[in-house]
């Protein structure tokens, strides 16, 4: 598990750090939560792994790969407070969710419970497995805006029934940037006899994450977002009793030979992102570890206040319900849909050089900003001015 830095070092953060990334300097980048951004030093480590692979592909894949991936996943497991044998790599959190959902057996009348804030791709995967079994998806309407974490637990727990077989909970909701009290929600689900899958896509690097403390059967999350790893680097953690019968979405040579045997080898692939996790963890720690989390959360709070004041609008969450993402409602957008959001996103990029998502939710459009250590308050001032125009 990661450990907080001895002291925050705010003077190290801001635009002076931008050269550490390959980001276009002409773009004000406020969407780190979308796809992450990998530092140059981590990309260089990935290039070294690719060079080693291509120098002797057969030797690397048949002799070097498995020891290397075992070491890499163990390093990530330690950072997340897990035992090495309980954590494997996947390409993204959506893949981790699919692996769990498609390994479970449901029956007609069973219920799969999530919230109205669920990631759309995860909702689709739930729809697929539920339809095949005749099961039903229930979405608990967690309040939005959210100012009281306990309200989320109460609403969620109120939708648990004797038919609930699985709950899927976002630790940080993607469309609405809510930091949910997952451990409390999971505890309520387990008391009803339901299994718990936590979608922690945004959590590694954003919050101090100990996967074993979430009261879950499975936790999946991305390392390529807030933990600075290369794209396609994510994990799936499974409690010891929840590994039997769990299979990757691609079944290969390791079928029924154990958790790691199945997931570590799913066919020929470029493993350089997974194997570069050590470099990503090194970069994260060098930049401050716990100080990064504190800085980004504080910056997200300041950005939300600034935008809400400038637009005379409301925020999507209180500081207690926020990590390093924040949302603010755009006035006058009632009834606007995804196409309108994409059009505004494109206009901000073309006319102002700002990359930021505009997301439809609760019958309006919301701007969702990310706060990363290469951002400064002036970035959000620029966004506020553009939106006001």
C-alpha positions in Angstrom: 0.0 0.0 0.0 1.2 3.5 -0.8 2.5 5.7 2.0 1.9 9.4 2.4 4.9 11.7 1.7 6.5 13.3 4.7 5.5 16.7 3.6 3.6 18.3 0.8 5.8 20.2 -1.8 3.3 22.5 -3.5 6.1 24.5 -5.2 7.0 21.5 -7.2 3.6 21.3 -8.9 2.1 23.3 -11.8 3.0 24.2 -15.3 6.8 23.8 -14.7 6.1 20.0 -14.6 4.5 19.9 -18.1 7.8 19.0 -19.9 7.8 15.7 -17.9 4.8 14.7 -20.1 4.4 14.5 -23.9 1.3 16.6 -23.8 0.8 19.2 -26.5 1.8 22.5 -24.9 -0.8 24.4 -27.0 -3.6 22.5 -25.2 -4.9 23.3 -21.7 -5.4 19.7 -20.7 -8.2 19.2 -18.1 -9.1 15.6 -18.8 -6.5 13.5 -17.1 -9.3 11.4 -15.8 -10.3 10.4 -19.3 -7.3 8.4 -20.4 -4.5 9.4 -18.1 -1.3 10.9 -19.4 1.9 8.9 -19.2 5.2 10.7 -18.2 8.1 10.6 -20.6 10.2 8.6 -18.1 7.6 5.8 -18.0 7.2 5.8 -21.8 11.0 5.4 -22.0 10.8 2.4 -19.7 8.1 0.9 -21.9 10.3 1.4 -24.9 13.1 -0.5 -23.2 10.8 -3.4 -22.5 9.6 -3.4 -26.2 13.2 -3.4 -27.4 14.0 -6.3 -25.2 11.0 -8.2 -26.5 11.8 -7.5 -30.1 15.5 -8.4 -29.8 14.5 -12.0 -29.3 10.8 -12.5 -29.3 10.8 -16.2 -28.7 13.2 -16.1 -25.8 11.4 -13.2 -24.2 7.9 -14.7 -24.4 8.8 -18.2 -23.5 11.5 -17.6 -20.8 11.5 -13.9 -19.6 7.9 -12.8 -19.8 6.3 -14.8 -16.9 8.9 -14.0 -14.3 8.8 -10.3 -15.4 5.0 -10.0 -15.2 4.9 -11.9 -11.9 7.4 -9.3 -10.4 5.5 -6.4 -11.9 2.0 -7.5 -10.6 3.5 -8.2 -7.2 4.9 -4.6 -7.1 1.4 -3.2 -7.9 -0.2 -5.5 -5.4 2.1 -4.2 -2.6 1.2 -0.6 -3.5 -2.5 -1.5 -3.2 -2.2 -3.4 0.1 -2.8 -6.8 -1.5 -1.1 -10.1 -1.6 0.7 -10.8 -4.9 -1.3 -14.1 -5.5 -4.6 -12.2 -5.4 -3.9 -9.6 -8.1 -3.5 -9.9 -11.8 -3.1 -7.5 -14.7 -6.0 -6.7 -17.2 -6.0 -4.1 -19.9 -8.6 -1.8 -18.4 -11.2 -1.8 -15.6 -14.0 -2.5 -18.1 -12.2 -5.7 -19.0 -11.9 -6.6 -15.3 -15.6 -6.0 -14.8 -16.4 -8.2 -17.8 -14.2 -11.0 -16.6 -16.1 -11.1 -13.3 -19.6 -10.7 -14.8 -19.1 -13.3 -17.4 -17.7 -15.8 -15.0 -20.8 -15.7 -12.8 -24.0 -17.7 -13.1 -27.3 -15.9 -12.7 -30.8 -17.3 -12.8 -34.2 -15.9 -13.8 -35.4 -13.4 -11.1 -31.9 -12.6 -9.8 -31.1 -8.9 -9.4 -27.9 -7.1 -10.2 -27.7 -3.9 -8.3 -25.7 -0.8 -9.2 -26.4 3.0 -9.2 -27.7 5.5 -11.8 -24.1 6.8 -12.0 -22.7 3.5 -13.3 -20.2 3.7 -16.2 -22.1 3.2 -19.5 -19.8 0.4 -20.7 -20.3 -1.5 -17.4 -24.0 -1.0 -17.7 -23.9 -2.6 -21.1 -21.9 -5.6 -19.8 -24.5 -6.0 -17.0 -27.3 -5.8 -19.5 -25.7 -8.7 -21.5 -25.3 -11.1 -18.7 -28.7 -10.2 -17.1 -30.6 -10.7 -20.4 -29.0 -14.1 -21.0 -30.1 -15.4 -17.6 -33.5 -13.6 -17.3 -32.1 -11.6 -14.4 -32.9 -7.9 -13.7 -30.7 -4.8 -13.3 -31.6 -2.4 -10.6 -30.1 1.1 -10.5 -30.3 2.9 -7.2 -30.8 6.7 -7.8 -28.0 8.0 -5.7 -28.7 11.8 -5.3 -27.0 14.3 -7.6 -25.6 16.7 -6.7 -24.3 14.7 -3.7 -23.4 16.5 -0.5 -23.7 13.7 2.1 -21.9 10.4 1.6 -24.3 8.7 4.0 -27.2 9.6 1.7 -25.6 7.4 -1.0 -25.4 4.5 1.3 -29.0 4.9 2.5 -30.4 5.0 -1.0 -28.2 2.1 -2.2 -29.0 -0.1 0.8 -32.7 0.6 0.3 -32.6 -1.2 -3.0 -31.0 -4.4 -1.7 -33.5 -7.3 -1.6 -33.4 -11.0 -1.0 -33.0 -11.4 -4.8 -29.8 -9.3 -5.0 -27.0 -11.6 -6.2 -24.4 -9.1 -7.1 -23.7 -5.4 -6.6 -21.5 -3.3 -8.8 -20.3 -0.1 -7.1 -18.1 2.7 -8.5 -15.5 4.0 -6.1 -15.3 7.2 -8.2 -18.2 7.6 -10.6 -17.0 8.4 -14.1 -19.8 10.6 -15.5 -20.5 12.5 -12.2 -17.2 12.5 -10.3 -18.7 11.2 -7.0 -16.4 9.7 -4.4 -18.7 7.0 -3.0 -18.5 5.3 0.5 -17.8 2.0 -1.1 -16.9 0.1 2.1 -20.1 1.0 3.8 -22.2 0.2 0.7 -20.4 -3.1 0.3 -20.9 -4.0 3.9 -24.7 -3.5 3.5 -24.7 -5.7 0.4 -22.8 -8.5 2.1 -25.2 -8.4 5.0 -27.9 -9.3 2.4 -25.8 -12.2 1.0 -24.8 -10.4 -2.2 -21.4 -10.6 -3.9 -19.6 -7.3 -4.4 -17.7 -6.0 -7.4 -16.0 -2.6 -7.0 -15.2 -0.7 -10.2 -12.2 1.4 -8.9 -11.3 2.7 -12.4 -10.2 6.1 -11.1 -9.0 5.1 -7.6 -5.3 4.0 -7.9 -3.3 7.2 -7.5 -6.3 9.4 -6.8 -7.1 8.1 -3.4 -5.1 6.1 -0.8 -6.4 2.7 -1.9 -6.2 -0.5 0.1 -8.2 -3.0 -2.0 -8.5 -5.4 0.9 -10.3 -2.8 3.0 -13.3 -2.3 0.6 -15.3 -5.3 1.9 -15.5 -6.6 -1.7 -15.1 -9.9 -3.5 -13.5 -8.3 -6.6 -11.9 -4.9 -7.2 -10.7 -3.7 -10.6 -9.0 -0.4 -11.4 -6.8 1.4 -13.9 -3.2 2.2 -13.4 -3.0 4.2 -16.6 -5.1 7.0 -15.3 -4.0 8.6 -12.0 -1.0 6.2 -11.4 0.8 7.3 -14.6 1.2 3.8 -16.2 1.1 3.3 -19.9 -2.3 2.8 -21.6 -3.7 -0.7 -21.2 -2.4 -1.2 -17.7 -5.0 -2.2 -15.1 -5.6 -4.8 -12.4 -8.2 -7.2 -11.1 -8.0 -8.2 -7.5 -10.0 -11.1 -6.2 -10.5 -12.3 -2.6 -9.1 -15.7 -2.1 -12.5 -17.3 -1.9 -13.7 -15.5 -5.0 -11.0 -16.7 -7.4 -12.4 -20.2 -8.2 -14.3 -20.1 -11.4 -13.0 -16.7 -12.4 -11.8 -16.5 -16.0 -10.4 -13.8 -18.2 -12.5 -12.8 -21.2 -10.0 -14.6 -23.4 -9.6 -18.2 -22.4 -6.2 -19.5 -23.3 -3.5 -22.1 -22.3 -3.9 -21.5 -18.5 -7.5 -22.5 -18.3 -8.4 -24.0 -14.9 -4.7 -23.9 -13.8 -5.2 -21.1 -11.3 -5.9 -17.4 -11.1 -2.5 -16.1 -12.3 -2.1 -18.9 -14.9 -5.3 -17.9 -16.6 -4.8 -14.1 -16.5 -1.1 -13.8 -17.0 -1.1 -15.4 -20.4 -4.1 -14.8 -22.7 -2.1 -15.1 -25.9 0.5 -13.1 -27.6 0.3 -9.4 -26.7 2.5 -6.4 -26.0 3.1 -6.6 -22.3 5.4 -3.6 -22.1 2.7 -1.4 -20.3 2.3 -4.0 -17.6 6.0 -4.4 -17.2 6.5 -0.7 -16.9 4.4 -0.4 -13.7 7.5 -0.2 -11.6 8.6 2.9 -13.5 5.1 4.4 -13.0 5.2 3.7 -9.3 8.7 5.3 -9.1 7.5 8.4 -10.8 4.5 8.6 -8.6 6.6 8.4 -5.4 9.2 10.8 -6.7 6.5 13.4 -7.2 5.2 13.1 -3.7 2.9 10.1 -3.4 0.4 11.2 -0.7 1.3 14.8 -1.5 0.0 14.3 -5.0 -3.3 13.1 -3.8 -3.7 16.0 -1.3 -2.6 18.6 -3.9 -5.0 17.3 -6.6 -8.0 17.1 -4.3 -7.4 20.6 -3.1 -6.9 21.9 -6.6 -10.2 20.2 -7.7 -12.0 21.9 -4.9 -10.6 25.3 -5.9 -11.5 24.7 -9.5 -15.0 23.7 -8.7 -15.5 26.8 -6.6 -14.1 29.0 -9.3 -16.2 27.6 -12.1 -19.4 27.6 -10.0 -18.9 31.2 -9.0 -18.0 32.3 -12.6 -21.0 30.5 -14.1 -23.4 31.2 -11.2 -24.2 27.6 -11.0 -24.0 24.6 -8.7 -21.3 21.9 -8.1 -22.0 18.2 -8.6 -20.5 17.2 -5.2 -19.4 18.6 -2.0 -15.7 18.3 -1.0 -16.5 15.3 1.2 -17.7 13.5 -2.0 -14.9 14.5 -4.3 -11.4 13.2 -5.2 -9.4 14.8 -8.0 -12.4 15.2 -10.3 -15.2 17.8 -10.1 -18.3 18.6 -12.0 -20.2 21.9 -12.4 -23.6 22.3 -14.1 -23.7 24.5 -17.2 -26.6 26.9 -17.0 -29.2 26.9 -19.7 -28.5 23.4 -20.9 -31.6 21.7 -19.6 -32.6 18.8 -21.8 -29.4 18.8 -23.8 -28.0 15.4 -24.8 -24.7 13.7 -25.5 -24.4 15.2 -29.0 -24.7 18.7 -27.6 -22.0 17.9 -25.0 -19.7 16.6 -27.7 -20.3 19.7 -29.8 -19.4 22.0 -26.9 -16.3 19.9 -26.1 -15.2 20.2 -29.8 -15.8 23.9 -29.8 -13.8 24.5 -26.6 -10.9 22.5 -28.2 -11.1 24.3 -31.6 -11.7 27.8 -30.4 -9.9 27.9 -27.1 -7.4 25.0 -27.0 -9.1 23.4 -24.0 -9.6 19.7 -23.6 -12.4 19.0 -21.1 -15.4 16.6 -21.2 -19.0 17.9 -21.2 -21.3 15.2 -19.9 -25.1 15.0 -19.9 -26.6 13.9 -16.6 -29.7 14.7 -14.6 -31.3 16.6 -17.5 -28.5 19.0 -18.1 -24.9 19.3 -19.2 -22.0 19.3 -16.7 -18.4 20.2 -17.2 -16.1 17.6 -15.6 -12.6 18.9 -14.8 -9.6 16.8 -13.7 -6.9 18.2 -11.4 -3.4 16.8 -11.9 0.0 18.1 -10.8 0.8 19.7 -14.2 -2.4 21.9 -13.9 -2.7 25.3 -12.2 -5.7 27.4 -11.2 -5.1 29.6 -14.3 -6.2 26.6 -16.4 -9.6 26.7 -14.8 -9.8 30.5 -15.1 -9.3 30.1 -18.8 -12.0 27.5 -19.0 -14.4 29.7 -17.0 -13.8 32.6 -19.3 -14.4 30.4 -22.4 -17.6 29.0 -21.0 -18.9 32.4 -20.0 -18.4 33.6 -23.6 
